[in-house]
Amino acid sequence: MGDYYLAVDIGASSGRHMLGCVENGKIRMEEVYRFENGMVKKDGHLCWDLEKLFQEIVRGMAVCREIGKIPVSMGIDTWAVDYVLLDRDGKVTGNTYGYRDSRTQGMDEVVYRAIPLHELYARTGIQKQMFNTIYQLTAVKEQEPQVLEQAEKMLLIPDYFAYRLTGNAKTEYTNATTTQLVNPVTKDWDYELIGKLGIKSSIFGEITMAGTEVGSLTEEMVEKVGYNLQVIQTATHDTASAVVAVPAQKDALYISSGTWSLMGVEQEEANCSEESRKANLTNEGGYEYRYRFLKNIMGLWMIQSVRHEYEDAYSFAQLCEMAAECRDFPSRVDVNDERFLAPDSMVEAIRRVCGESGQKIPESVGEIATVIYQSLAESYGETVKEIESITGKSYDSIHIVGGGANADYLNQLTADRTGRTVHSGPTEATAIGNLAVQLLKSGEYASLGEARKAIFDSFEIKTFEPERGC
């Protein structure tokens, strides 16, 4: 048995510690710790409980010692765009807001007074989403200027946790690009843009590439977890890690399917064209300065919310079965409608949108589920056409990775609506990609292509062919 490597993968609803190693050329993984996550209400806003999350990270690290499997390195990935502001003493100043908080409403107009939307896209290549860091920081400048004045450093969430573990503050590239403040040509902060927005440029630190060593644990952390290791900047944006784990050996579309569905292709250069902007496609940073040319689609957040409203009485497999039974229900919704971002009731939001558009209103759980799954698949089909039109390429297959790869019903719908062969798996793509960056750093694999081949050989991949007449 070789060395162990630890992937700490934190999503919007849960986090887990996954230990991995290489055995006979294949990647072996096991989950050693899991914990819940979620935004909490603070001062009327949706925020993250950073201290709770950090304590969960430390507890999971200690479990590795308890089971006698001590890793030589670890990496942390989380969702994108959310950040921490630190004062001169390295302490958090202000709230750590969650991306679903509504305080950014109207901040787009403030930004566009400084720079028009089309020019902003041409400079950054990042699609407009009201939770992007650019709008969040503008909200701080407008609503809490004293907080921004106190700030000496801005760190995105996974970089902040690495800072807490090591005492070293670094900013990782893949996540930094999601702020809509990075120049895709220089691969650095767009300081001219930051100046136009009136945001303190001094809070932005050097951007480093995935695979960079952050450092070893502080003495305090060594005492708490019982060992030392190297903290590595993995591809800290969870989607960037998931794309590392896409086991494709040639050009292919991918969907990182989870709370969000991120659908796109890998490219060597960013496409910051007006055509791309109008299609609401984005150019997020990837491993080795690749670009993830993709669209953010609302994803399984909708079905997750519906499941919670029914007090988790149904498994996702049961929801798929009920949706299949109601497959002929005709209504569809735009899954990217902002009304589905954080409604008080997802069920009522779907019914309201259907009613407003003159469609049949879903009543049963199965009808609601089929509206969601069918609408998602149709959105995937539309996105394939947009990407192919803009890139000038045709793609004959789609690789679905992440937890959504388990949804066989949705996978088949995706094959039918896109007319493409769908390969689903691995389901633990984010953690696998996190580990892969560490394995590349350690020299276990010589290239990303070699790591992806090992991923293909190590995990189950299912295939779905489009049904005739669909």
Salt bridges, closest charged atoms under 4 A:
ASP9 OD2 - ARG16 NE 2.66
GLU30 OE2 - LYS69 NZ 2.55
GLU31 OE1 - ARG34 NH2 2.92
GLU51 OE1 - ARG164 NH1 3.26
GLU56 OE2 - LYS52 NZ 3.84
GLU56 OE1 - ARG59 NH1 3.48
GLU66 OE2 - ARG65 NH2 3.86
ASP101 OD2 - HIS45 ND1 3.06
ASP101 OD2 - ARG103 NH1 3.98
ASP108 OD2 - LYS128 NZ 2.78
GLU142 OE2 - LYS141 NZ 2.83
ASP190 OD2 - ARG123 NE 2.89
GLU192 OE1 - ARG123 NH2 3.26
GLU220 OE2 - LYS224 NZ 3.58
ASP238 OD1 - HIS237 NE2 3.52
ASP251 OD2 - LYS393 NZ 3.26
GLU266 OE1 - ARG290 NE 3.91
GLU266 OE2 - ARG452 NH2 3.07
GLU274 OE2 - ARG277 NH2 2.46
GLU284 OE1 - HIS237 ND1 3.90
GLU284 OE1 - ARG292 NH1 2.77
GLU288 OE1 - ARG290 NH1 2.66
ASP312 OD1 - ARG307 NH1 3.74
ASP312 OD1 - HIS308 ND1 2.71
ASP337 OD2 - ARG339 NH2 2.85
GLU348 OE2 - ARG351 NH1 2.91
GLU356 OE1 - ARG339 NH1 2.62
GLU378 OE2 - ARG332 NE 3.23
GLU386 OE1 - LYS295 NZ 2.73
GLU388 OE1 - ARG420 NH2 2.77
ASP396 OD2 - LYS250 NZ 3.80
ASP408 OD2 - LYS462 NZ 3.20
GLU428 OE1 - ARG16 NH1 2.51
ASP457 OD2 - LYS453 NZ 2.99
